[in-house]
Amino acid sequence: MSTGTNQFTITKTSKPLPKPAPNTALGFGKYFTDHLATSDFADGKWQNHRIIPYSNLSMDPAACVFHYGQALFEGLKAFRQKNGKIVIFRPEFNAARMAFGTQRLCMQAVPKDLFVQTMLELVNVERDWVPSERGSSLYIRPTLVGTEGFLGVRPSERYLFFTLLSPVGSYYSGNSKAVRIWVETEQIRAAPGGLGAVKAAANYASSLAAAAEQKKRGYDQVLWLDAVTKDQIEEVGTMNVFFVFKNEIVTPSLNGSILAGGVRECALTILREWNLPITERKITMSELKDRYARGEFLEMFGTGTAAVITPVGELQYKDHTFKLNTGTETLSNKLYEEICQIQYGEIPDRHQWLMAIDR
Ligand SMILES: Cc1ncc(COP(=O)(O)O)c(C=O)c1O
């Protein structure tokens, strides 16, 4: 199959792996499929588009990515719908976000048509790996790294764009399981003018220590505050956040150091369709404390490709513990259901968020 204008060479593995049995607890990123997609940028052009057996990559030890961190990635999902159709959720969104990131990291952009075609070609080759249980999907991880070997500090002139796939269940250990979040007040994830708004590997490196520390203490993730006032709420390590108050729903406005999440955008669209009072604005820990004390802070949830819509049951900030509503009667659960129903083809895709791999 060729779905676009770029010519792909497909080499199938001679040793396909057994697929996880139905109802296996897939977790997140534990299983990988049989093939990778790769393209090279060299001599001023994208070339050599291949689908190859999953294998180690070979790179010059002086490759720019190892020393100066020119690395961007994306995360998106393919779903198997009830009628057997396989669809990818908003690949053009992820193509655009990666292209935006290449400007900030001074990297070569992957053209949108190549990005989208790569997703379609690879998922098509691996279609039998798309799980069918509701709540499970095939996670797609496109990655772009600078591969030129040199040691003077400058942008790479060669790049590798590769994509791998992983059948996944829910990111946290259960769809309806509420998470416990620690509000980080010492370290920061991103600063004004920094990398926070792009999906740079470096952002995740800088978030690991705080997340690991809080994991030991029983928290699932860390909520990051702004670098300047340490009061303004930004995002969780892998999700954007929404707060449900008595008379208003709020998500932090994109301030240049928050990643503009695709699911955040979908949640905003749906909440507006439902005529709910949703605002994108600055929101602080001081406001959360006040509104919690007045009994107005009802729910909090995170949005993300991996997390879908994840309720927060407990938020810990200094010596304040916010206990929040979770369960089936919440707005987060209603939103989770709506997004899943669209993804699994149970209701019409009224926003054209889905791209079928058979076209
Ligand atoms: C830091 C961060 N914020 C937000 C998100 C949510 O983005 P999206 O909805 O596009 O997956 C993610 C994850 O994927 C993330 O890593």
The ligand as a Gaussian input file, in Angstrom:
#p B3LYP/6-31G(d) Opt

LIG

0 1
 C        4.001000      17.765000      29.398000
 C        2.755000      17.351000      28.716000
 N        1.680000      18.162000      28.759000
 C        0.532000      17.852000      28.151000
 C        0.391000      16.672000      27.456000
 C       -0.889000      16.366000      26.766000
 O       -0.732000      16.507000      25.372000
 P       -1.632000      15.701000      24.352000
 O       -3.041000      15.955000      24.754000
 O       -1.307000      16.265000      23.003000
 O       -1.233000      14.288000      24.478000
 C        1.466000      15.798000      27.395000
 C        1.396000      14.565000      26.682000
 O        1.286000      13.925000      25.968000
 C        2.682000      16.132000      28.024000
 O        3.732000      15.311000      27.970000

